[in-house]
Amino acid sequence: MHESNASRGPLAGKAALVAGATRGAGRAMAVELCRAGATVYATGRTTRARASEVGRTGETIEETAELACEAGREGGGTATAVAVDHLDPEQVRDLIVRIDRAQGRLDILVNDLWGGDHLVGFGKKLWEHDLADTLRVLRLGIDSHLITSACALPLLTRRPGGLLIEVTDGTEESNRNYREPLSYDLAKAAPLRMARALAQETAEYGTTAVCLTPGWLRSEAMLDTHFHVTEENWRDGCATDPHFAISETPTFVGRAVAALAADPDVARWNGQSLSSGGLAQVYGFTDEDGSAPDAWRYLAEVQFAGKPADVTGYR
């Protein structure tokens, strides 16, 4: 039985790859693209049979695909989980061949690849940190993005209107400042330059390339590892850091991705650095609680300015 047009979302007929969709922002992006009707390939290294070096075994790409398919019932979207190590070019090439054979197209590529927090060595200077860990952070945060784009762009640029979203932590403005330690600074600044460069390299194909950041993301690790709370009682974390009140769920940046992908005038953003909070002001989407936290403006104007925590006017 065919679905009626009324049940088809704005991204019906579009194929999307969310590289790094195991948890957090990547998972939410896959879910929201699927909710909007896209056919989504959700990739990552942690499966029900095998965990990645991140070590969070309860979060898998299969679960992401299941959540996305459930959301896709609203707009006709579907999702497939594919185990891929995006540092292995052969695995990425095989993935792109699979998408091409099944869909004949790739309309949306989201590079949300990371998984390096446990290796960063926050608080250590370059020479105090294990060099192998430093180099691994750069591989996870930079090389994986380059490999995936190099393999996927021939398919993404085959049709005009392709969208490449590089995901990072921080806006172009905030990343002008040092984001210590050095390995983290490099890993999070690189996607900003990649988006700007690829916007120029793909311009003749009608492709749009942007860099996107969430605000203070309430990821699974942020909740249970850093603040020892759950999503249900997350506000208790404000006792540890009052500025945590500006934080947002992964759904917020997931909705930002879906809004960009559905925008017929998305090319206006080509080469730019964007944030979930900034895009919410343009597209009108909200977080799960109905608010629209503008975290990066808050951080600049309140937290980094040394003012008392007060999210009034920022969410």
C-alpha positions as CSV (number, residue, x, y, z in Angstrom):
1,M,0.0,0.0,0.0
2,H,1.4,3.4,-1.0
3,E,1.7,6.2,1.4
4,S,-0.4,9.3,0.7
5,N,1.4,12.5,-0.2
6,A,0.2,14.0,3.1
7,S,2.4,11.5,5.0
8,R,5.5,12.4,3.1
9,G,7.9,14.8,4.8
10,P,9.8,17.6,3.1
11,L,12.9,15.4,2.6
12,A,11.0,12.5,1.0
13,G,13.1,11.0,-1.9
14,K,16.3,12.4,-0.4
15,A,19.2,10.2,0.6
16,A,21.3,11.2,3.7
17,L,24.5,9.9,5.3
18,V,25.1,10.8,8.9
19,A,28.7,9.7,9.6
20,G,29.1,9.3,13.3
21,A,25.5,8.6,14.3
22,T,26.0,6.3,17.3
23,R,25.0,8.8,20.0
24,G,24.5,12.4,20.9
25,A,24.2,15.0,18.1
26,G,24.7,12.4,15.3
27,R,22.0,10.2,16.6
28,A,19.5,13.1,16.8
29,M,20.5,14.3,13.3
30,A,19.7,10.9,11.9
31,V,16.4,10.8,13.7
32,E,15.3,14.2,12.6
33,L,16.3,13.7,9.0
34,C,14.3,10.5,9.0
35,R,11.4,12.2,10.6
36,A,11.4,14.7,7.7
37,G,11.2,11.8,5.2
38,A,14.8,11.2,4.2
39,T,16.4,7.8,3.6
40,V,19.2,7.8,6.2
41,Y,22.4,5.8,6.5
42,A,23.6,6.0,10.1
43,T,27.2,4.9,10.5
44,G,29.6,4.5,13.5
45,R,31.9,2.0,15.1
46,T,29.8,0.8,18.1
47,T,27.4,-2.0,17.3
48,R,25.5,-4.5,19.4
49,A,28.3,-6.9,18.7
50,R,31.3,-4.7,19.0
51,A,32.2,-1.5,20.9
52,S,34.5,1.2,19.8
53,E,37.4,2.7,21.8
54,V,34.9,5.2,23.3
55,G,33.7,2.4,25.5
56,R,30.0,3.4,25.8
57,T,28.5,0.0,25.0
58,G,24.9,0.9,25.6
59,E,24.8,3.2,22.6
60,T,24.8,1.6,19.1
61,I,24.1,2.5,15.5
62,E,21.4,-0.2,15.4
63,E,19.6,1.6,18.2
64,T,20.0,4.9,16.3
65,A,18.5,3.3,13.1
66,E,15.5,1.9,15.1
67,L,14.8,5.3,16.7
68,A,15.1,7.0,13.3
69,C,12.8,4.5,11.7
70,E,10.2,5.1,14.4
71,A,10.4,8.8,13.8
72,G,10.3,8.2,10.1
73,R,6.7,6.9,10.3
74,E,5.7,10.6,10.5
75,G,7.2,11.6,7.2
76,G,7.9,8.4,5.4
77,G,11.6,8.2,6.2
78,T,13.7,5.0,6.7
79,A,17.1,4.4,8.3
80,T,19.8,1.8,7.9
81,A,22.7,1.2,10.3
82,V,26.1,0.5,8.7
83,A,29.2,-0.3,10.8
84,V,32.0,1.9,9.4
85,D,35.3,3.0,10.7
86,H,35.7,6.3,8.8
87,L,39.4,6.2,9.2
88,D,39.5,3.3,6.8
89,P,39.1,4.6,3.2
90,E,38.1,1.2,1.9
91,Q,35.2,0.9,4.4
92,V,34.0,4.4,3.4
93,R,34.3,3.7,-0.3
94,D,32.3,0.5,0.2
95,L,29.7,2.5,2.0
96,I,29.4,5.0,-0.8
97,V,29.1,2.2,-3.4
98,R,26.3,0.7,-1.3
99,I,24.4,4.0,-1.1
100,D,24.9,4.6,-4.8
101,R,23.6,1.1,-5.8
102,A,20.6,1.3,-3.5
103,Q,19.7,5.0,-3.9
104,G,21.5,6.2,-7.0
105,R,22.1,9.5,-5.2
106,L,23.4,11.2,-2.1
107,D,21.7,14.5,-1.2
108,I,22.9,15.2,2.4
109,L,26.2,14.4,4.0
110,V,26.7,15.1,7.7
111,N,30.2,14.7,9.0
112,D,29.6,14.3,12.7
113,L,32.7,12.2,13.3
114,W,34.6,12.5,16.6
115,G,34.9,10.1,19.5
116,G,38.1,11.6,20.9
117,D,37.1,13.2,24.2
118,H,38.6,10.4,26.3
119,L,42.0,11.0,24.6
120,V,42.2,14.8,24.7
121,G,44.0,15.2,28.0
122,F,42.2,18.4,29.2
123,G,44.4,20.6,31.4
124,K,47.7,19.3,29.9
125,K,50.2,21.1,27.8
126,L,51.3,19.5,24.5
127,W,54.5,18.2,25.9
128,E,52.8,16.8,29.0
129,H,50.3,14.8,27.0
130,D,50.8,11.4,25.5
131,L,51.9,12.0,21.9
132,A,50.1,8.9,20.5
133,D,46.9,10.1,22.1
134,T,47.4,13.6,20.6
135,L,47.9,12.2,17.1
136,R,44.9,9.9,17.6
137,V,42.7,12.9,18.5
138,L,43.7,14.6,15.2
139,R,43.0,11.4,13.3
140,L,39.5,11.1,14.8
141,G,38.6,14.8,14.5
142,I,40.3,15.7,11.2
143,D,41.3,12.7,9.1
144,S,38.0,11.0,9.4
145,H,36.2,14.1,8.0
146,L,38.7,14.4,5.1
147,I,38.4,10.7,4.2
148,T,34.6,10.7,4.3
149,S,34.3,13.8,2.2
150,A,36.9,12.6,-0.3
151,C,35.0,9.4,-0.8
152,A,31.4,10.8,-0.7
153,L,31.7,14.0,-2.6
154,P,31.7,12.4,-6.1
155,L,28.2,11.0,-5.3
156,L,27.0,14.1,-3.4
157,T,28.0,16.4,-6.3
158,R,26.5,14.3,-9.0
159,R,23.2,16.3,-8.7
160,P,22.9,20.0,-8.0
161,G,21.6,20.8,-4.6
162,G,23.8,18.6,-2.4
163,L,24.3,19.6,1.2
164,L,27.5,18.9,3.2
165,I,27.4,19.7,6.9
166,E,30.6,19.7,8.9
167,V,29.9,19.4,12.6
168,T,32.2,20.9,15.2
169,D,32.2,22.4,18.7
170,G,32.1,26.2,18.5
171,T,31.4,28.9,16.0
172,E,34.0,30.6,13.8
173,E,34.0,33.5,16.2
174,S,34.5,31.4,19.3
175,N,37.2,29.4,17.7
176,R,39.3,32.5,17.1
177,N,40.2,32.0,20.8
178,Y,42.3,29.1,22.0
179,R,40.2,26.1,22.9
180,E,42.7,24.3,25.1
181,P,44.4,21.9,24.9
182,L,46.1,22.1,21.5
183,S,44.8,18.8,20.1
184,Y,41.2,19.8,20.8
185,D,41.8,23.3,19.4
186,L,43.0,21.8,16.1
187,A,40.4,19.1,15.9
188,K,37.5,21.6,16.4
189,A,38.9,24.4,14.2
190,A,39.6,22.2,11.2
191,P,35.9,21.5,10.3
192,L,35.3,25.3,10.0
193,R,38.1,25.5,7.4
194,M,36.9,22.4,5.7
195,A,33.5,23.8,5.2
196,R,34.8,27.1,3.8
197,A,37.2,25.3,1.5
198,L,34.7,22.7,0.2
199,A,32.2,25.5,-0.4
200,Q,34.5,26.8,-3.0
201,E,35.7,23.5,-4.4
202,T,32.1,22.3,-4.9
203,A,30.5,25.6,-6.0
204,E,30.4,24.7,-9.7
205,Y,28.3,21.6,-8.8
206,G,25.6,23.5,-7.0
207,T,26.6,22.0,-3.7
208,T,26.3,23.8,-0.3
209,A,28.9,23.3,2.4
210,V,28.5,24.6,5.9
211,C,29.9,24.1,9.4
212,L,27.4,23.6,12.2
213,T,27.8,23.5,16.0
214,P,25.4,22.7,18.8
215,G,25.4,24.8,21.9
216,W,26.1,23.3,25.3
217,L,25.0,19.8,24.3
218,R,23.4,17.5,26.9
219,S,24.9,14.4,25.3
220,E,24.8,11.1,27.1
221,A,28.4,11.5,28.3
222,M,27.8,15.1,29.4
223,L,24.8,14.1,31.5
224,D,26.1,11.0,33.2
225,T,29.9,11.4,33.2
226,H,30.3,15.2,33.8
227,F,27.2,16.1,35.8
228,H,25.9,12.7,37.1
229,V,22.3,13.5,36.1
230,T,19.8,12.2,33.6
231,E,17.8,14.1,31.0
232,E,14.8,13.9,33.4
233,N,16.6,15.7,36.2
234,W,19.3,17.6,34.2
235,R,18.6,20.9,35.9
236,D,20.2,19.4,39.1
237,G,23.5,19.8,37.2
238,C,23.1,23.6,37.6
239,A,24.2,23.1,41.2
240,T,27.6,22.1,39.8
241,D,27.7,24.8,37.2
242,P,24.9,27.3,37.1
243,H,25.6,28.1,33.4
244,F,24.5,24.6,32.5
245,A,21.0,26.1,32.5
246,I,21.7,27.2,28.8
247,S,22.3,23.6,27.7
248,E,20.3,21.9,25.0
249,T,19.2,18.4,24.0
250,P,20.7,16.8,20.9
251,T,17.3,17.1,19.3
252,F,17.8,20.8,19.0
253,V,20.8,20.5,16.6
254,G,19.1,17.6,14.9
255,R,16.2,19.9,14.0
256,A,18.8,22.5,12.8
257,V,20.1,19.9,10.3
258,A,16.6,18.9,9.1
259,A,15.7,22.6,8.7
260,L,18.9,23.3,6.6
261,A,18.2,20.2,4.5
262,A,14.6,21.2,3.7
263,D,15.5,24.9,2.9
264,P,15.2,25.5,-0.9
265,D,17.5,28.5,-0.4
266,V,20.1,26.7,1.7
267,A,22.8,28.0,-0.6
268,R,22.6,31.3,1.1
269,W,24.6,29.8,3.9
270,N,27.4,28.4,1.7
271,G,30.8,28.4,3.5
272,Q,29.4,29.8,6.7
273,S,29.7,28.8,10.3
274,L,26.3,28.2,11.9
275,S,24.9,27.3,15.3
276,S,21.7,25.5,16.4
277,G,20.7,28.5,18.4
278,G,21.3,31.0,15.6
279,L,19.4,28.8,13.1
280,A,16.5,28.4,15.5
281,Q,16.0,32.2,15.2
282,V,15.8,31.9,11.4
283,Y,13.8,28.7,10.9
284,G,11.6,28.8,14.1
285,F,12.3,25.3,15.4
286,T,12.6,24.7,19.2
287,D,14.2,22.3,21.6
288,E,12.1,19.5,23.1
289,D,10.9,21.8,25.9
290,G,9.7,24.5,23.5
291,S,12.6,26.8,24.2
292,A,15.2,28.0,21.8
293,P,18.5,28.3,23.7
294,D,21.1,30.6,22.0
295,A,24.1,29.1,23.9
296,W,27.0,30.7,22.0
297,R,25.5,34.2,22.4
298,Y,24.9,33.4,26.1
299,L,28.5,32.1,26.6
300,A,30.0,35.3,25.1
301,E,27.7,37.8,26.8
302,V,27.2,36.1,30.2
303,Q,29.5,33.3,31.1
304,F,32.8,34.4,29.5
305,A,32.0,38.0,30.5
306,G,32.0,36.9,34.1
307,K,28.3,37.7,34.8
308,P,26.1,35.6,37.1
309,A,24.2,32.8,35.4
310,D,20.9,34.0,34.0
311,V,19.4,32.6,30.9
312,T,16.6,35.2,30.7
313,G,16.5,36.3,27.1
314,Y,18.7,33.5,25.9
315,R,16.3,30.6,25.8
